[in-house]
Amino acid sequence: MFISNLTGTMMRVEPHPDTRFVFEIWFDYTKQAINLIREGAMVAVPNFASNQSETHLSILEVSSILPMHYALGSDTSGYPGFVEEAARSAALDWEQDTESTEDTTKIKCIAVPTNLELVLRGSDQPVMQPEENLPMIGSRVNLFNTEQTQRIVNLGIEPTRDNTLTIGQLIRDDEVNIWLRIEDLMKVHFGIFGFTGAGKSNFVSTLTRRILTESREPAKVVIFDLMSEYSALLIDQLVGFPRSGIVNLGEQTVPESLLEYYANQTPERLAVATNDMLRSTLFSKGLKGRQTEFQNATQRLIESRRIRIYREQDRTIGRFAESLEGEVLRGNMGNSAAPVRQFFDDFVSDFASMSFTQENWNQASQRIQQFASQNLTATAAGNIRTLRQRLEAEFNRPRVDIPSAARVTVPDIIRLLNDSASSALLVIQSHDPDELRNFANLLGNLTYEERRRTGQIAPLVSFVFDEADEFIPQRADGSYAASAAIVMTLARRGRKFGLGIGIATQRVRYLNTSIMAQPHTYFISKLPRQTDRQVVAEAFGISEDMFRQTFKFRKGDWLVASYDAAGLEAVPVPIHVENAEQRVLDFLQDFNAEGQQ
């Protein structure tokens, strides 16, 4: 149960607003001990509930460690020569390998409660239960071994019984797997927060792959890809799941050569379209320079029609105007608010079935100009001008004939998301961020309403918003208001119908705080800005001591904390996850080798 020949002493306890208490533990220093005691280690301390018949051991998690030497303390002031000589002498004491022979060196650990305890009753099996009392100062502290640590961090989760995924391994012990319940992860939402270079997109790719490949029940993931990077980071899943694909919003989002190939399928056009698609893809640092290895897989996606173009088959003036509701009704319009609302509703209804012909556009334009000539407030007049400008731009936009085999509609997507036959991945991309936000609103609302109307709750669907600050900012208007509205709807009411959200960003402090509080599972990496850490701490209750360990994280290291999906409720656990870039390269190597056989 415990690692032998390694014990410490409970030295101090203090109240803490986020974790209830923090504890200070000292271990005798040895090189072996400093390598065994790491952030995330689980330790046991007798508590005040112990009696003659049973021992109650509080289970604590180590959140930070620091070797200390009595001769140096924490202050280097004083005569420099003496201080430097003391440091050189102290260095000899750090060479103790497996046995501590000096009282001058200690390992100071800060630990937080897991709110669990282990109860020992004679020869009976140990029982894990909610903690009943406080650890006793001065008590002996033991470090749990690998087997018991795995049992603690995955408390209540049984992979053979539950629908779970293995998200990664404990940083301090790569033999300890960390499991998450897939349904709770997806339905009750998750957030991924890390600064530039932390590997946020890499982690989104890994988490998506784990959901799709490890779920025993069909699951769907929809990623709104603002930077067009997931077609590379998830190429293995796009190829591996036959009903997966990339949805491009409008013909301007894809190279013209792709449309030419779909219209006239020749080997020459296929080669050009493949190369153009790769040139328009954003490759992460680890995949740059390897674009040629993606050619066969990308070609497979094109040939199998998994790169589709979305454009409403019969886009009418009224339906296009309806998508602009957030822009037409935004701001304080004063006394003009009610007339504008009435005009807009009537306009959408009257032109609902009228296509963008010259005659129809003339009629719509005249209708808008007549209303704009009324005595409107400045804000209302500006909103009406915006309506006319956006409609005129849509009318003048060149129309490209998209072959039906390459086209996808919203009903097509909803049927896919509601189909329980298999798992699937959809990556949604657009050349225009406004279109991506408006489409998120359209797809999310129609999917939610379809499930609400029919009472359907499966399969599970997660709508993942990468660069979430571009979808759910604190102050939202225009297309931002549209995307923020659907994310809020899904966050608050989607779980009843198997619909969840995932938000990923490096700019946490810019997010809508109401939505930030909705996810029940957080994945956190380096957040050097204190304002970002404060937002996460307020939303989830993570202490500064826990954040401090993230400063040392390597790429692929994350804190995972969950109220529902993990074994330990609301206790952050440091994990290491696989490198998505290496996974993709391994897949491409095998895929290309099979193609040459």
C-alpha positions in Angstrom: 0.0 0.0 0.0 2.8 2.4 0.9 6.3 3.0 -0.4 8.7 1.4 2.1 11.4 3.3 3.9 9.9 6.7 3.1 8.0 8.5 5.8 7.4 12.1 6.7 6.0 14.2 9.4 2.9 16.5 9.4 4.3 19.8 10.5 1.5 22.4 10.0 -2.1 23.0 9.0 -3.7 26.3 7.9 -7.2 27.2 6.7 -7.5 28.0 3.0 -10.5 29.7 1.1 -10.2 27.4 -1.9 -9.2 24.0 -0.6 -10.4 24.3 3.1 -6.9 23.6 4.4 -3.3 23.4 3.3 -0.8 21.2 5.0 3.0 21.3 5.4 4.8 18.0 5.5 8.5 17.3 5.9 10.4 14.3 4.6 14.0 13.4 5.3 16.0 14.3 2.2 17.6 11.8 -0.1 18.1 11.8 -3.8 15.7 8.8 -4.1 13.0 10.6 -2.1 13.2 13.9 -4.1 12.5 11.8 -7.2 9.6 9.9 -5.7 7.8 12.7 -4.0 6.4 14.9 -6.8 3.4 17.1 -7.5 0.4 14.8 -7.6 1.7 12.3 -5.1 -0.8 10.9 -2.7 0.0 10.6 1.0 -1.7 9.2 4.1 -1.9 10.9 7.5 -3.7 9.6 10.6 -6.6 11.9 11.6 -8.6 12.6 14.7 -11.3 10.1 13.8 -8.9 7.2 14.6 -9.6 5.1 17.7 -8.5 1.8 19.3 -10.3 -0.4 16.9 -9.7 1.4 13.6 -7.2 3.8 12.0 -8.5 6.7 9.8 -5.9 7.9 7.3 -6.6 11.3 5.6 -5.6 11.2 2.0 -3.8 14.3 0.8 -2.4 15.3 -2.5 1.1 17.0 -2.8 0.8 20.3 -4.7 4.4 21.6 -4.4 7.7 20.4 -3.1 11.0 22.2 -2.2 14.2 20.8 -0.8 15.5 22.9 2.0 18.8 23.2 4.0 19.0 24.5 7.5 22.3 26.3 6.9 20.8 28.4 4.1 17.2 28.8 5.1 15.3 31.1 2.7 17.4 34.2 3.2 20.7 34.9 1.4 21.4 38.2 3.2 24.5 38.5 5.2 28.2 38.6 4.5 28.5 37.2 1.0 31.6 35.2 1.7 29.9 33.3 4.6 26.7 32.8 2.7 28.6 31.4 -0.4 30.7 29.1 1.8 27.6 27.8 3.5 26.1 27.1 0.1 29.1 25.1 -1.0 29.1 23.1 2.2 25.4 22.5 1.8 25.9 21.1 -1.7 27.6 18.1 -0.2 24.5 17.2 1.8 22.5 16.9 -1.5 24.6 13.9 -2.5 22.8 11.5 0.0 21.4 8.8 -2.2 19.2 6.3 -0.4 19.7 7.1 3.3 19.4 10.4 5.2 22.3 10.9 7.6 21.9 14.7 8.1 19.2 16.6 10.0 20.1 19.7 8.1 18.3 18.7 4.9 14.6 18.2 4.5 12.0 18.0 1.7 9.2 20.5 2.4 5.8 19.6 0.8 2.6 21.5 0.6 -0.4 19.3 0.4 -4.2 19.8 -0.1 -7.1 17.6 1.0 -8.8 15.1 -1.3 -11.7 15.0 1.2 -11.2 11.2 1.4 -9.8 8.9 4.0 -8.7 5.3 4.2 -10.1 3.3 7.2 -8.0 0.3 8.4 -9.8 -2.2 10.6 -7.6 -5.1 11.7 -7.1 -7.6 8.9 -10.1 -6.4 6.9 -9.7 -4.8 3.5 -9.1 -1.0 3.7 -12.2 1.0 3.1 -12.2 4.4 1.3 -14.8 6.9 2.4 -15.4 10.7 2.8 -13.0 12.2 5.3 -14.4 12.5 8.9 -11.8 14.6 10.6 -8.6 16.6 10.4 -5.1 15.1 10.1 -3.1 15.2 13.3 -0.1 17.5 13.4 3.1 15.6 14.3 1.7 12.3 12.8 3.7 10.0 10.5 3.0 10.5 6.8 3.3 7.7 4.3 3.5 7.8 0.5 1.0 5.6 -1.4 2.5 3.1 -3.9 1.5 3.0 -7.6 -1.4 0.5 -7.2 -3.1 2.4 -4.4 -2.5 5.8 -6.1 -4.3 4.5 -9.2 -7.2 3.4 -7.0 -7.4 6.8 -5.3 -7.3 9.0 -8.4 -9.8 6.9 -10.2 -12.1 6.3 -7.3 -15.5 4.9 -8.4 -14.5 4.4 -12.0 -14.4 0.9 -13.5 -13.3 0.8 -17.1 -14.8 -2.6 -17.7 -18.2 -1.3 -16.4 -18.2 2.4 -17.3 -17.8 4.1 -20.7 -14.4 5.7 -20.1 -11.3 7.0 -21.8 -7.7 7.2 -20.6 -6.8 10.8 -20.9 -3.2 10.4 -19.8 -0.8 9.3 -17.0 0.1 10.8 -13.7 3.2 13.0 -14.2 5.0 11.6 -11.1 4.2 7.9 -12.1 3.6 7.0 -15.7 2.2 3.6 -14.6 -0.9 5.4 -13.1 -3.5 5.9 -15.8 -6.1 8.6 -15.4 -9.6 7.7 -16.5 -12.6 10.0 -17.3 -16.3 9.1 -17.7 -17.1 10.1 -21.3 -20.7 10.9 -20.7 -20.0 13.3 -17.9 -17.1 14.8 -19.8 -19.3 15.6 -22.8 -22.7 16.4 -21.4 -21.6 18.6 -18.5 -19.0 20.4 -20.6 -15.2 20.9 -20.5 -12.8 23.8 -20.7 -9.2 23.7 -22.0 -7.0 26.6 -20.9 -3.3 27.1 -21.6 -1.0 29.9 -22.7 0.7 30.2 -26.1 3.0 27.2 -26.6 1.3 25.0 -24.0 0.0 22.7 -26.7 -3.7 23.6 -26.4 -4.6 22.5 -30.0 -2.5 19.5 -29.6 -4.5 18.5 -26.5 -7.9 19.2 -28.2 -6.7 16.8 -30.9 -5.8 14.1 -28.4 -9.0 14.5 -26.4 -11.1 14.3 -29.6 -9.2 11.1 -30.7 -9.7 9.5 -27.3 -13.5 10.2 -27.3 -14.0 8.8 -30.8 -11.8 5.7 -30.5 -12.4 4.7 -26.8 -16.1 5.4 -26.4 -18.1 2.2 -26.3 -21.2 4.1 -27.5 -21.3 6.4 -30.6 -20.1 9.9 -29.9 -19.9 13.0 -32.2 -17.5 15.9 -32.0 -18.0 19.1 -33.9 -15.0 21.5 -33.9 -15.4 25.1 -35.0 -12.0 25.6 -36.4 -11.2 29.3 -36.6 -7.6 28.8 -37.7 -8.0 25.8 -40.1 -5.5 23.7 -38.1 -7.5 20.6 -37.2 -7.7 19.1 -40.7 -4.0 18.3 -40.1 -4.1 17.6 -36.4 -7.0 15.2 -36.8 -6.3 13.8 -40.2 -6.2 10.2 -38.8 -9.7 10.6 -37.4 -11.1 12.2 -40.5 -9.8 9.3 -42.6 -10.5 6.6 -40.0 -14.2 7.4 -39.5 -16.1 7.1 -42.8 -18.8 9.6 -41.9 -16.4 12.2 -40.7 -15.4 15.2 -42.7 -14.5 18.9 -43.1 -17.4 21.3 -43.7 -16.3 24.6 -45.5 -18.7 27.5 -45.2 -19.0 28.8 -48.7 -17.0 28.2 -51.8 -14.6 31.0 -50.9 -13.3 28.8 -48.0 -11.8 26.2 -50.4 -9.4 26.5 -53.3 -11.0 26.9 -56.7 -9.2 23.8 -57.9 -11.3 21.7 -55.4 -14.5 22.8 -57.1 -13.0 22.2 -60.5 -12.2 18.6 -59.5 -15.7 18.0 -58.1 -17.1 19.3 -61.4 -14.7 17.3 -63.6 -12.9 14.5 -61.9 -9.6 13.8 -63.5 -6.3 12.6 -61.9 -4.6 15.9 -62.9 -7.3 18.0 -61.2 -7.2 15.8 -58.1 -3.4 16.4 -57.7 -3.8 20.1 -58.1 -6.7 20.2 -55.6 -4.8 18.1 -53.1 -1.8 20.4 -53.2 -3.9 23.6 -52.9 -5.8 22.2 -49.9 -2.5 21.5 -48.2 -1.2 25.0 -48.9 -4.3 26.5 -47.3 -4.0 24.3 -44.1 -2.3 25.7 -41.0 0.3 23.1 -39.8 1.5 23.1 -36.2 5.2 23.5 -35.4 5.9 19.8 -35.2 4.2 19.1 -38.6 5.7 22.0 -40.6 7.9 20.7 -43.4 6.0 17.4 -43.5 3.2 18.5 -45.8 4.1 16.0 -48.5 3.4 13.2 -46.1 -0.3 14.4 -45.9 -0.9 14.2 -49.7 -2.2 10.6 -49.8 -4.5 11.1 -46.8 -5.8 14.4 -48.1 -6.4 12.9 -51.5 -8.4 10.2 -49.8 -10.6 12.8 -48.2 -11.2 14.6 -51.5 -11.9 11.4 -53.4 -14.4 10.1 -50.8 -16.2 13.5 -50.7 -15.3 14.2 -47.1 -14.4 17.8 -47.8 -17.8 19.4 -48.4 -19.0 22.9 -49.0 -21.9 24.3 -47.1 -24.2 26.7 -48.9 -28.0 26.8 -48.6 -29.4 25.3 -51.7 -32.2 27.8 -51.9 -30.9 30.7 -49.8 -33.7 33.3 -49.8 -33.6 37.0 -48.9 -35.7 36.4 -45.8 -33.5 33.5 -44.5 -30.3 35.5 -45.1 -31.8 38.5 -43.3 -32.8 36.3 -40.4 -29.2 35.3 -39.9 -28.4 39.0 -39.3 -30.9 39.4 -36.4 -28.1 40.1 -33.9 -26.7 43.0 -36.0 -30.1 44.5 -36.8 -31.4 44.6 -33.2 -28.1 45.4 -31.4 -27.5 48.4 -29.2 -29.8 50.8 -27.4 -32.2 52.0 -30.1 -34.5 53.9 -27.7 -37.9 54.6 -29.1 -37.1 53.0 -32.4 -36.5 49.5 -30.8 -40.2 48.4 -31.2 -40.7 49.7 -34.8 -37.4 48.1 -35.9 -38.3 44.8 -34.3 -41.7 44.8 -36.1 -40.2 45.8 -39.4 -37.6 43.1 -39.2 -40.0 40.3 -38.3 -42.3 41.4 -41.2 -39.4 41.7 -43.6 -38.1 38.2 -42.8 -41.6 36.7 -43.2 -42.5 38.5 -46.4 -39.2 37.6 -48.2 -38.8 34.1 -46.7 -39.4 32.3 -50.0 -38.0 35.0 -52.4 -34.6 34.2 -53.9 -31.9 36.7 -54.8 -33.2 37.7 -58.3 -32.8 41.2 -59.5 -36.5 41.9 -59.3 -36.8 40.5 -55.7 -33.7 42.4 -54.6 -35.1 45.7 -56.0 -38.3 45.1 -54.1 -36.4 44.3 -50.8 -34.1 47.3 -51.2 -37.0 49.7 -51.8 -38.8 48.3 -48.7 -35.7 48.9 -46.5 -35.2 52.4 -47.9 -38.8 53.4 -47.2 -38.4 52.3 -43.5 -35.0 53.9 -43.2 -36.6 57.3 -44.3 -38.6 57.4 -41.0 -37.5 59.3 -38.0 -35.2 56.6 -36.4 -32.6 57.0 -33.7 -29.0 57.1 -34.8 -28.4 53.5 -33.6 -31.5 52.2 -35.3 -30.6 53.9 -38.6 -27.1 52.5 -38.5 -28.5 48.9 -37.9 -30.9 49.3 -40.9 -28.0 50.5 -43.1 -26.1 47.4 -42.0 -29.0 45.2 -43.0 -29.1 46.7 -46.5 -25.4 46.6 -47.0 -25.1 42.9 -46.0 -28.1 42.0 -48.2 -26.6 43.9 -51.1 -23.2 42.2 -50.7 -24.9 38.8 -50.7 -26.9 39.7 -53.8 -23.7 40.8 -55.6 -21.6 37.8 -54.4 -20.6 35.7 -57.4 -22.5 32.4 -57.5 -20.4 29.3 -58.1 -22.1 26.1 -59.1 -21.3 23.5 -56.4 -21.9 19.9 -57.5 -24.5 18.2 -55.3 -22.1 15.5 -54.4 -19.8 18.1 -52.8 -22.5 20.1 -51.0 -23.8 19.6 -47.5 -26.8 21.2 -45.8 -27.7 21.8 -42.2 -30.3 19.0 -42.3 -27.6 16.6 -43.6 -25.4 17.6 -40.6 -28.2 17.2 -38.1 -29.1 13.8 -39.4 -25.5 12.8 -39.0 -25.3 14.1 -35.4 -28.5 12.3 -34.5 -27.6 9.0 -36.1 -26.6 6.4 -33.4 -24.9 4.1 -35.9 -21.3 5.3 -35.4 -19.1 7.9 -34.1 -18.1 10.9 -36.3 -16.0 14.0 -36.4 -16.9 17.3 -38.2 -14.4 20.1 -38.5 -16.2 23.4 -39.5 -14.0 26.0 -41.3 -14.6 29.4 -42.9 -12.7 32.2 -44.5 -14.9 34.6 -42.7 -15.1 34.5 -38.8 -18.5 36.1 -38.9 -19.9 33.3 -41.0 -18.4 30.7 -38.6 -20.0 32.4 -35.6 -23.4 32.7 -37.4 -23.2 29.1 -38.6 -22.5 28.0 -35.1 -25.7 29.7 -34.0 -27.7 28.2 -36.8 -26.4 24.6 -36.4 -26.5 24.7 -32.6 -30.0 26.1 -32.4 -31.5 23.7 -35.0 -29.8 20.7 -33.4 -31.0 21.7 -30.0 -34.6 22.3 -31.2 -34.7 19.0 -33.1 -33.7 17.1 -30.0 -36.0 19.1 -27.7 -38.9 18.5 -30.0 -38.4 14.8 -30.3 -36.9 14.1 -26.9 -33.8 12.5 -28.3 -30.8 12.3 -25.9 -28.3 10.2 -27.9 -25.8 10.0 -29.3 -23.6 12.4 -27.3 -22.5 15.4 -29.2 -19.8 17.9 -28.1 -19.6 21.3 -29.9 -15.9 22.4 -29.4 -15.1 26.1 -29.8 -11.4 26.6 -30.4 -10.1 30.1 -29.7 -13.3 30.5 -27.6 -12.7 34.2 -26.9 -13.7 34.7 -30.6 -17.1 33.0 -29.9 -18.0 33.9 -26.3 -16.4 37.3 -25.4 -17.5 39.2 -22.4 -19.0 41.9 -24.6 -20.8 40.5 -27.6 -22.6 42.1 -30.5 -23.2 41.3 -34.1 -22.0 37.7 -35.0 -20.3 37.5 -31.5 -23.8 37.8 -29.9 -25.1 35.0 -32.2 -22.3 32.5 -31.2 -22.4 33.5 -27.5 -26.2 33.0 -27.4 -26.0 29.4 -28.7 -23.1 28.5 -26.5 -25.1 29.8 -23.5 -28.1 27.8 -24.6 -26.1 24.6 -24.9 -24.2 25.2 -21.7 -27.3 25.6 -19.7 -29.9 23.3 -21.3 -28.1 21.1 -23.8 -27.1 18.4 -21.3 -30.7 17.2 -21.1 -30.6 16.2 -24.7 -27.0 14.8 -24.9 -25.5 18.1 -26.2 -22.4 19.6 -24.6 -19.8 22.2 -25.3 -16.0 22.4 -25.1 -14.2 25.7 -24.9 -10.5 26.1 -25.5 -8.5 29.4 -25.3 -5.4 31.0 -24.1 -7.2 34.3 -23.3 -9.3 33.2 -20.3 -10.0 36.7 -18.9 -11.8 37.7 -22.1 -14.5 35.0 -21.9 -18.1 35.4 -20.9 -18.0 34.7 -17.2 -21.4 33.1 -17.1 -20.4 30.5 -19.6 -17.0 30.0 -17.9 -18.8 28.8 -14.8 -20.7 26.0 -16.7 -18.0 23.4 -17.6 -17.6 20.8 -14.9 -14.2 19.5 -16.2 -11.2 21.7 -16.6 -7.8 21.0 -18.3 -5.3 23.6 -17.3 -1.7 24.2 -18.4 0.6 27.3 -18.1 -1.3 30.5 -17.4 1.4 33.1 -16.6 -1.0 36.0 -16.4 -2.5 36.3 -12.9 -5.7 37.7 -14.3 -6.3 34.5 -16.3 -5.5 32.4 -13.2 -8.0 34.4 -11.1 -10.8 33.7 -13.6 -10.2 30.0 -13.5 -9.8 30.0 -9.7 -13.1 31.8 -9.3 -14.9 29.5 -11.7 -13.5 26.2 -10.3 -11.9 27.1 -6.9 -8.3 26.1 -7.7 -5.7 27.4 -5.3 -2.6 29.4 -6.2 -0.5 26.5 -4.9 -2.0 24.3 -7.5 -1.4 26.8 -10.3 2.2 27.1 -9.2 3.1 23.6 -10.3 1.9 24.4 -13.9 4.8 26.9 -14.2 7.2 23.9 -14.5 5.0 22.0 -16.9 6.5 20.6 -20.1 4.5 20.5 -23.3 1.9 17.8 -22.8 1.5 18.3 -19.0 -1.9 19.4 -17.8 -3.9 19.7 -14.6 -7.2 17.9 -14.9 -10.0 18.7 -12.4 -13.6 17.6 -12.6 -16.8 17.6 -10.5 -18.2 14.6 -12.4 -16.0 12.9 -15.0 -12.9 12.1 -12.8 -12.5 9.9 -9.8 -11.5 12.7 -7.4 -14.2 15.3 -7.2 -12.8 18.8 -7.8 -9.3 17.8 -6.9 -6.7 18.9 -9.6 -4.4 16.0 -10.7 -1.3 16.7 -12.9 -1.2 14.4 -15.9 0.9 13.9 -19.1 -0.9 13.2 -22.4 0.3 11.9 -25.7 1.7 14.1 -28.4 -0.9 14.5 -31.1 1.8 15.5 -33.7 3.7 12.2 -33.2 0.4 10.3 -33.4 -0.4 11.9 -36.7 3.0 11.3 -38.1 2.9 7.6 -37.1 -0.5 7.3 -38.8 0.7 8.9 -42.0 3.7 6.6 -42.1 1.5 3.5 -41.9 -1.1 5.0 -44.3 1.5 5.9 -46.9 3.2 2.5 -46.5 -0.1 0.7 -47.1 -0.7 2.8 -50.2 2.6 1.7 -51.7 1.9 -2.0 -51.2 
